[in-house]
Amino acid sequence: MVYTTYKYRVSALDFIAKDRGNIYKELTADLQTILRKNAQQANQEFFTYKSYTDLLKMPLNNICYFVSNSANSHSSMMQTVDGQSIQVNYNLHEIEKLDTHFFRAHRSYLINPQQVKRIDFFHHTIEFFNGDTCPVSRRHEKKLLGLIKKSD
């Protein structure tokens, strides 16, 4: 069963043994954990996008940046905090119109300012919390710095 758990990316919340401890207490604690996680997700903001026939949601906290797709000018690639690269059927200009949370740091990059770890003014790059980097244009550096200071 362990292989099946990993295959479906299911995680166990707790292991409750029938013959040990107080089952009622353990179940109550687990239910409180679930309710707390659901409340956090309810307050979370999402980036909603259409993928062919499906409407998908990605939490804003999970998106680092969008980069234009050189193979297809009508799409872009969404880079997530866990290193995934997801093709989105919108170009950067359309994403800017859809959601105002993102900032145009460069002609080919639309970033999430909440995920910026630091700005390197000497090399004109942005480093994200997950270790990814992307260029930032010189004329947008100060505006980005102001956005980051405002969110802190």
Sequence and secondary structure as in RCSB ss.txt:
>XXXX:A:sequence
MVYTTYKYRVSALDFIAKDRGNIYKELTADLQTILRKNAQQANQEFFTYKSYTDLLKMPLNNICYFVSNSANSHS
SMMQTVDGQSIQVNYNLHEIEKLDTHFFRAHRSYLINPQQVKRIDFFHHTIEFFNGDTCPVSRRHEKKLLGLIKK
SD
>XXXX:A:secstr
 HHHHHHTT   S    TTSS HHHHHHHHHHHHHHHHHHHHH  EEEEEETTEEEEEEGGGEEEEEE TT TT 
EEEEETTS EEEESS HHHHHHH TT EEEETTEEE GGGEEEEETTTTEEEETTS EEE  GGGHHHHHHHHHH
H 
